[in-house]
Amino acid sequence: MTSIPSAEQRDEVEMLALMLLIRRFEERASQQYQAQKIGGFCHLYIGQEAVVCGAVAATRHDDYIITAYRDHAHALARGTSANASMAELYGKATGCSRGLGGSMHFFDRQNHMYGGHAIVGAHVPLAAGMAFASKYRGEDRVTLCFFGDGAINQGAFHEALNLAALYKLPVVFICENNLFAMGTSVKRSTSLKQIVDRAEGYDIPGEIVDGMNFREVRDKLAEVVVSIRKDSHPAFVEARTYRYRGHSMSDPASYRTKAELEKYRLDDPITRLRAQLTREGKLTHEEFDQLDKRAKKIVAESVKFAEESSEPPLEKLYDYTYVDRAMEPGRPRPAEREEKQPAERPEKWAEGGPPPATSGTNP
């Protein structure tokens, strides 16, 4: 396995601190939900922290990230503040989606985190579109598309992989296989023995990683991303992980045994990375305690921030449902507006690029 260059490798202690922040944030979100401070659905990421942190450590800040509804960790990992994240859970105007999205619709354009999508598998074609845009503009950005094992049987998933393969798009499809699609075991919902084999049907290279091992996720993703930047193509990574809580806050997870849960708790990704760093002399027990204390402090402050933030004004309820001012009386309808000229297209596309567009149409 090829390691990422040291100049690009984020400090592992820093990444452990990030994993701790995600864990403590999710634990506090659970508490606030049970206290009825948070409404709607709420899906926690506890146990899966190594996947998104490993991916973020292997990529650049300007690479795109898009995910499904278990999205708090992806926003935090990409740089969204705990304050903005907790405020969004509270539905406050200071939230990362201005209080209009809630738990399943985190969004942070500044940090290139594009959702937070509630419909299973529906964001996978969006990831293909984002990767298409990167290639069309001649950028070397890579799109990371996260989804659960429950998404791989959706039609949109297959359509997206087919297009990504045809157009050789710079996208990594990352399946966070936590063994259950809601309460249904992957063994009962998917005919394949290995989810990664889905990629083979579209001639997309696939890899399996231990999603409880930060270093393995980071190193494999780094290897994949280097390959994509060198020669644009899609890739598929199955990260085998486990969630310690139910599918959502309303799920008691009675479909799995206590013994199974305890087995995976012994392989906690935070405990594993902590042990590795301690053995190598990079972290002391006292330093770990300080990291944990700091994470708890940040999260406690985020709760205070959320509680003190204002609610979105009622008149903002319909904002962002349509394009700003699109429904104003007297505003020209799309067909009446002056037709825009298509953007200048690259002279050449590599083999596998999209077919030339007809005159006057967008790509």
Secondary structure, DSSP 8 states (H G I E B T S, - for coil): -----TTT---HHHHHHHHHHHHHHHHHHHHHHHTTSS-S-----TT-HHHHHHHHHTS-TTSEEE--S--HHHHHHHT--HHHHHHHHTT-TTSTTTTSS-TT---BGGGTB-----STTTTHHHHHHHHHHHHHTT----EEEEEEGGGGGSHHHHHHHHHHHHHT--EEEEEEE-SEETTEEHHHH-S-S-TTHHHHTTT--EEEEETT-HHHHHHHHHHHHHHHHHS---EEEEEE---SS-SSTT---TTS-HHHHHHHHTT-HHHHHHHHHHHTTS--HHHHHHHHHHHHHHHHHHHHHHHHS----GGGTTTTTSSTTTT-TT---GGGS---------S---TT------TT---
